[in-house]
Amino acid sequence: FFFFFFFFKQKTAYEIMPSLVGSEMCIRDSINAEYMGLMITRILPSARLFLPALKTTAFDFSTAQAKLRAAVILAGCGRLDGSETHETVSCLISLSKNKMEYDCYALNRPQRDVVNPLTNMPMKQQYSSIIPRRRNMMEEAGRLSRGNVKDLKDLAADAYSALVIPGGSGVSKNLCNFLIKGAAFTVDPLVEKVLKEFREKGKPMALCCIAPVIAAKVFGSKSGGPGVKMTMGKSGSASWPFQTTIEVCKNLGNTLVMADVTEYCIDAENKIYTTPCYLKGDAKPYEVLEGVDKMITKMVEDLKQ
């Protein structure tokens, strides 16, 4: 019997796959199991069949980039008592357009009130003219998110790349009590905790319409924060009736920038992005979408740098 022994020199990734360049070559030198698995599957696509236990959910094999994912906080459903529908849908459309996954979150408790959108008046229980009607914020948020909504108490900043909060009166009644208390308002402790966690971890936040008032309170210098550069739209005309809100945010120790509905403002230091949306009373839906999309697109571009 004859035995033949063959000795092969281990080839480099360059020799195996010359097209692998740049950041992909860094994977070769990593001892992380996910990166090693990624390297194998890029060279031998069929190798995926032999790696059923490999954790690759955080990576996109077509781009070798970590997937971006946003947490979206909702305050119910509807401009008068929850999250503004046009603004919320605009945020979700822009996130999807920019290939950013998302999960929606809401407080699992009754919203402050239920407002009839035809009369702008609080609604009572069906068989009572006295007892206010109640709806759960998380259940209402499910209407906007097609059921993709989780309890805000379970939101972990480490699991996401960014935070997004659409506007709506529910933001100023349910996530904080600005609409009730005015300048003396407070932010819900759980909402405040989430915002602080995202900032501490250096993750961006995109806030629409009235939502920046929460950041103004949490991060304003009067609250011991760094102060935020933000926009609450413009002032000085009937189309922009929120001059008092602008002054409150300034007095909390923040810098206010004038911006139109199709524009946005960036606080690069604190990674906070804001756009006015329906703070302009006669804004058109397409204008709201344009402003939101510009803001989120810029945020995603910055995340990829």
Secondary structure, 3 states (H helix, E strand, C coil): CCCCCCCCCCCCHHHHCCCCCCHHHHHHHCCCHHHHHHHHHHHCHHHHHHCCCCCCCCEECCCCEECCEEEEECCCCCCCCCCCHHHHHHHHHHHHHCCCEEEEEECCCECCCCEECCCCEECECCCCCCCECCCEHHHHHHHHHCCCEEEHHHCCHHHCCEEEECCCHHHHHHHECHHHHHHHCCECHHHHHHHHHHHHCCCCEEEECCCHHHHHHHHCHHHCCCCCEECCCCCCECCECCHHHHHHHHHCCCEECCCCCCCCEEECCCCEEEECHHHCCCCCHHHHHHHHHHHHHHHHHHHHC
